[in-house]
């Protein structure tokens, strides 16, 4: 069984910063790509940023230059540093990881979500 546990959300004023963390635990053989998604009320869930096991990254246009994704493979943890936050960044942020539980079994796992609220 695999769990993803997120932390670091909260309330911040516009222009402020937050750092999200997501730690994977359980029966893990290896972790491929990891990423952060967000969903605001009335909107679809959207990709914010993703990072491969080798460290290659990609970002949504709306967060480029403000957010940075990173990972610590030894800790099975992915981070999202969010700077210059805007009210439109307000959403529930979800972590996703593509995880092999054996050499032949791979699937996507999701965290429970963490609320980020940016006040104007």
KAMOHU-V815551 format. One record per residue. N is the residue number from 0. RES is the residue in one letter. PSI is psi in whole degrees, 0 to 359 (NA if undefined). OMEGA is omega in radians with two decimals (NA if undefined). BURIAL is b if it has 9 or more other ideal C-beta (glycine too) atoms within 8 Angstrom, else e. Layout:
BEGIN
N|RES|PSI|OMEGA|BURIAL ; N|RES|PSI|OMEGA|BURIAL
END
This chain:
BEGIN
0|X|140|-3.11|e ; 1|X|139|3.06|b ; 2|X|143|2.98|e ; 3|X|125|-3.12|b ; 4|X|119|-3.12|b ; 5|X|155|3.05|b ; 6|X|164|3.03|e ; 7|X|355|3.11|b ; 8|X|174|3.11|b ; 9|X|195|-3.13|e ; 10|X|131|-3.13|e ; 11|X|151|3.08|b ; 12|X|155|3.08|e ; 13|X|137|-3.09|b ; 14|X|349|-3.13|e ; 15|X|185|-3.08|e ; 16|X|152|2.99|b ; 17|X|153|3.05|b ; 18|X|121|3.09|b ; 19|X|146|3.06|b ; 20|X|150|3.09|b ; 21|X|116|-3.12|b ; 22|X|130|3.08|b ; 23|X|139|3.12|b ; 24|X|164|3.13|e ; 25|X|208|-3.06|e ; 26|X|84|-3.05|e ; 27|X|124|3.04|b ; 28|X|311|3.06|e ; 29|X|161|3.11|e ; 30|X|128|3.09|b ; 31|X|237|-3.12|b ; 32|X|148|3.02|b ; 33|X|151|-3.09|b ; 34|X|168|3.07|b ; 35|X|135|3.07|b ; 36|X|164|3.06|b ; 37|X|155|3.13|b ; 38|X|117|3.06|b ; 39|X|157|-3.13|e ; 40|X|130|3.11|e ; 41|X|357|-3.13|e ; 42|X|162|3.03|e ; 43|X|157|3.06|e ; 44|X|135|-3.10|e ; 45|X|151|3.09|b ; 46|X|133|3.05|e ; 47|X|309|-3.11|b ; 48|X|152|3.13|b ; 49|X|156|-3.14|b ; 50|X|135|3.12|b ; 51|X|173|3.11|b ; 52|X|335|3.13|e ; 53|X|354|3.08|e ; 54|X|2|3.07|e ; 55|X|141|-3.06|e ; 56|X|157|2.92|b ; 57|X|152|-3.02|e ; 58|X|151|2.93|b ; 59|X|146|-3.12|b ; 60|X|326|-3.05|e ; 61|X|344|-3.10|e ; 62|X|356|-3.13|b ; 63|X|135|3.14|e ; 64|X|348|-3.14|e ; 65|X|325|-3.10|e ; 66|X|148|3.08|b ; 67|X|125|3.08|e ; 68|X|142|3.09|b ; 69|X|168|3.13|e ; 70|X|153|3.05|b ; 71|X|102|-3.06|e ; 72|X|329|3.13|e ; 73|X|331|-3.13|e ; 74|X|2|-3.10|e ; 75|X|43|-3.03|b ; 76|X|140|3.05|b ; 77|X|146|-3.09|b ; 78|X|155|3.00|b ; 79|X|108|3.06|b ; 80|X|121|-3.08|b ; 81|X|116|3.12|b ; 82|X|165|3.11|e ; 83|X|48|-3.07|e ; 84|X|146|-3.12|b ; 85|X|157|3.10|e ; 86|X|327|3.13|e ; 87|X|354|3.03|e ; 88|X|353|3.14|b ; 89|X|125|-3.09|e ; 90|X|172|2.90|b ; 91|X|127|-3.11|b ; 92|X|130|-3.12|b ; 93|X|141|3.04|b ; 94|X|141|3.05|b ; 95|X|142|3.11|b ; 96|X|139|3.06|b ; 97|X|110|-2.91|b ; 98|X|135|2.97|b ; 99|X|127|3.06|b ; 100|X|342|2.95|b ; 101|X|180|3.14|e ; 102|X|345|-3.04|e ; 103|X|353|-3.07|e ; 104|X|121|-3.10|e ; 105|X|138|3.06|e ; 106|X|167|3.10|e ; 107|X|139|3.06|e ; 108|X|147|-3.13|b ; 109|X|147|2.97|e ; 110|X|177|-3.06|b ; 111|X|347|3.13|e ; 112|X|146|3.08|b ; 113|X|134|-3.06|b ; 114|X|132|2.99|e ; 115|X|123|3.14|b ; 116|X|125|-3.14|e ; 117|X|119|-3.13|b ; 118|X|148|-3.10|e ; 119|X|NA|NA|e
END
